[in-house]
Amino acid sequence: MTAPAWNPSPVKNPSPIWHPYAHLKTQRPAPKVVGGEGPYFHLESGERLLDATCSWWCMIHGYCHPRLVNAIQQQADELCHVMLGGLTHEPADRLARELVRVTPEGLNHVFYSDSGSVGMEVAMKMAVQYHQLRDKPGKHRLLSLMKAYHGDTAGCMAVCDPEEGMHSLFSGYLPRHYFAPAPTAPFEAEPASVAADLAALRAVLEAHHEEIAALLMEPLLQAAGGLNMTSPHYLRGARELCDEFDVLLVFDEVATGFGRTGKLFAANHADVTPDILVLSKGLTGGYLGHAATLATDRVHDTFIGDSDMHAFMHGPTFMGNPLASRVALESLAVFEEEDYLGKIATLNGVLREELLEDASLRAHPAVEDVRVLGATAVIETREAADLAGVGEWARDQGVWLRPIGRWLYTMPAYVTSPDELRRITDTMKDWFR
Ligand SMILES: *Cc1c(COP(=O)(O)O)cnc(C)c1O
């Protein structure tokens, strides 16, 4: 007997799933998740991994939270979906009222969509149309910041950092906008140290405000672009500049919203109300995809008028989905009833003690910087190569870490206990030993 001539090499990853941000040639087979509870998820292999990322920062209550699961089950018995075009329903209506209640004063109107990227697309279209309706059609470009990340759809890619923002390949395809330097003053900076950042912002506005509809920013924490943190004074200064130059201020709180920076919203640190606010990730506690774009009366009322131009021409099929709205209501209720801001303050204390105050970590030759804000911490290394293999290595320790480029970070679920968080920070530190 001879061996068959055709002897295919074993297929590495037999699934037809095309994974995000993956190099198809070098990717490892993705482990299969079969369940979870609290901050852990379980693999088919029997491994139980402590999730340091809470699944791209959205699973703030951890996995299989009984109240959230129950809310979805109950809503499924009543109404799974209905269009929001010309119709409404109780969960969407109640959630809109709750979002108006908890967000900064003055954001009184809620436009739903199904993901953070689409929530940002809605914000950008709203800003451009707002100026059209006020007879300022020249204001049709946007001002964003270097190191920004606002999503992966075309409109969002165009306002991500044009050099490092993962999308440079598409530069010929995208509309051109303006960029100001990323803020450099840290969270604790005094107003005087923020002055240079604000002067840089002012310079772009002075030169181009006649073309600029809105300034977009991830307030206090530029997340996917390298976990760059800045001062509340920067937000206040940006608010004043926007008023001076008749430019709308859009806060993308898709990552920072729902406690990540230590207050319910990053805007709360500065007592600033943006003209438009975008929420997603933590909105439903991660249990279903959804987003909300909130607007002030000034923005909303500009759309009240007689011409065809006054309708806002956007309407995602799944906007205001009843299951998503219902689980978002439950998520917010758990957040408030179980003092999540208190839990976040405790987690912040652990992150400071274990990472910020660890002199040997900070002195390590591969470590460029260590930063902590709210329930977020990052070890910035000098090169991405310093983190090669850290994910697989951490998995062997029972921890799920997934760095972004040079940044090894944790954004744990808020139900993570101090001891569990120490396991995460120990794993992050052990990598450098
Ligand atoms: C994740 C993220 C988005 C995009 O949200 P998706 O739901 O992935 O489309 C937008 N802005 C910020 C700040 C984000 O972190």
The ligand as a Gaussian input file, in Angstrom:
#p B3LYP/6-31G(d) Opt

LIG

0 1
 C      -15.150000      51.076000      20.064000
 C      -15.224000      52.525000      19.761000
 C      -15.978000      53.015000      18.670000
 C      -16.648000      52.105000      17.683000
 O      -17.648000      51.329000      18.241000
 P      -18.156000      49.998000      17.474000
 O      -19.320000      49.549000      18.282000
 O      -17.013000      49.046000      17.488000
 O      -18.542000      50.416000      16.102000
 C      -16.070000      54.379000      18.511000
 N      -15.453000      55.231000      19.353000
 C      -14.726000      54.805000      20.397000
 C      -14.109000      55.800000      21.316000
 C      -14.561000      53.440000      20.629000
 O      -13.810000      53.017000      21.646000

